[in-house]
Amino acid sequence: MEQTESPSDVAAPTMMRSLEMWFLEKENAALTWGFWKPIVWAIVSIALSLLVSAVIMILSGYDPILAYTWLLYGILRQPDYVLYFATPLILTGLSVALAFKCGLFNIGAEGQVYLGSMAAAIIGYAIALPIFVHPLVCLAVGAGAGALWGFVPGLLKAYRGAHEVVTTMMLSYTAILFTQWLSTYPLREPGQVQMVPQLPQILSSAMIPKILGSHYLHLGIVLAIASVFVVDFIIKRTVLGYEMRAVGLNRDAAECAGIDPRRNMAIALGLSGALAGLAGSEEILGTYGRFIDHWSPSIGFDGITVAVLGRNHPWGCLLAAVFFGALRAGGTFMNLVARVPIEMVGVIQGLIVLFVAAPRINDWLAKNGVGYPIWIKNNPKVALPNFAALCLAAWSAVLAFGFCAVKGISTTLYVLFLVTAFLGIVAFVTTLSRRGHVLVLNSAIVALWLAIGVLDRLQFGGGTFITSVMVACVGLVISASLAWFSRRETKERRSKS
């Protein structure tokens, strides 16, 4: 007699397949968000840094709209200038990122840049070689000098346990001072009196040619982009890259798996130094034409910023370097036309790093048992608007106390600023302790800033109008977020009960 399948027997495999599909969709969604999350946070960090920099400009007496307009104009008008500034930053960013992959922090890229540039300059003027061979030899020697200067702290870390942050920083200053001595005394250009010590001009056969007649951009950009491909290939497609990543994730586990962590740490810092030395070499051969004492505008230290914004990914470093190159190119116009100090570009860069590193700082504090960061990590949807309110409260207190110190301020505005400052302190303490009333206090701060802005505009000339309105607008967005998340949380609790 033929057996017939029951409905439950037919439905069971169908339900299993549905569950498998559901889990696969969830996993794919998590992977997609994991890919986009750092990109979204980098964009948010850039936007926040520009907003805070605008407030700083206003407080300093500059027009942020005019400044950012000319910043954008400078970026769009000279794209070759953007790539010119980005070229060495790509290499120094890769240098720092490659060391990070092995769990190491190469903070001495600046010294490796200087040593590589000195070695390339010496070969450039002291040895005559064919026109196509000469720059390649100079670049190779410069990269070798940087690799040697990175390999030394790698050996000290691997076999003596010396912390690489200390050794790379100390050797960085050693390299800078050593190149300064060389350019001042034994290798200084003979018969010439210069205010700044420098070596003789390198031979024309050693120069890296410019691209398409540009006054700035040279073929070093091709070398920098090629380095992105090479580093990405090494990290993802080679045994060495796999071993370095394994050591960076867990040194003890890698050693148990048969990987030599000492060897990989030494090699990682050596390759990191080679990239930094390459950055210094191509700058001398493509831009300066000779070694000049203190020629570098801190491109080694800026490489740390590039690596942080690029999340230590080769392609992220490329995009971050182009972005910072754009800031420098546009910053020139911002300085010349809007009269904003060129140092404002450094302020924007520093704020970007601060905002990008904020989640990592929060994770570190949470791991060390600090209560508020633990709450942010466990309840990000509710905690992040509260954290924004916390920052607004602190900023309101500092800003209001700063306006209180301005000479010639009216009594009415002085009282309002004083009330705002004290309310900001109360809101900060209340929000930090998570005692509730965050929405009420944030709304009160917004109302006070709006009152200050309107009163100042109508009666006292509007000196603080733009700043007050900007702070109030930010506060309104935070209040709306707090209200929306609070309502959502209440609905979820009711549905569960």
Sequence and secondary structure as in RCSB ss.txt:
>XXXX:A:sequence
MEQTESPSDVAAPTMMRSLEMWFLEKENAALTWGFWKPIVWAIVSIALSLLVSAVIMILSGYDPILAYTWLLYGI
LRQPDYVLYFATPLILTGLSVALAFKCGLFNIGAEGQVYLGSMAAAIIGYAIALPIFVHPLVCLAVGAGAGALWG
FVPGLLKAYRGAHEVVTTMMLSYTAILFTQWLSTYPLREPGQVQMVPQLPQILSSAMIPKILGSHYLHLGIVLAI
ASVFVVDFIIKRTVLGYEMRAVGLNRDAAECAGIDPRRNMAIALGLSGALAGLAGSEEILGTYGRFIDHWSPSIG
FDGITVAVLGRNHPWGCLLAAVFFGALRAGGTFMNLVARVPIEMVGVIQGLIVLFVAAPRINDWLAKNGVGYPIW
IKNNPKVALPNFAALCLAAWSAVLAFGFCAVKGISTTLYVLFLVTAFLGIVAFVTTLSRRGHVLVLNSAIVALWL
AIGVLDRLQFGGGTFITSVMVACVGLVISASLAWFSRRETKERRSKS
>XXXX:A:secstr
      HHHHHHHHHHHHHHHHHHHHHHHHHHHHHHHHHHHHHHHHHHHHHHHHHHHHHTT  HHHHHHHHHHHH
HH HHHHHHHHHHHHHHHHHHHHHHHTT     HHHHHHHHHHHHHHHHHH    TTHHHHHHHHHHHHHHHHHH
HHHHHIIIII   HHHHHHHHHHHHHHHHHHHHHTTTS TT   SS B     GGG   BSTT SS BTHHHHHH
HHHHHHHHHHHHSHHHHHHHHHHH HHHHHHTT  HHHHHHHHHHHHHHHHHHHHHHHIIIIISS BTT   SHH
HHHHHHHHHTTT HHHHHHHHHHHHHHHHHHHHHHHHS   THHHHHHHHHHHHHHHHHHHHHHHHHTT HHHHH
HHH HHHHHHHHHHHHHHHHHHHHHHHHHTSTT  HHHHHHHHHHHHHHHHHHHHHHHT S HHHHHHHHHHHHH
HHHHHHHHHS  TTHHHHHHHHHHHHHHHHHHHHHHHHHHHHHHHH 
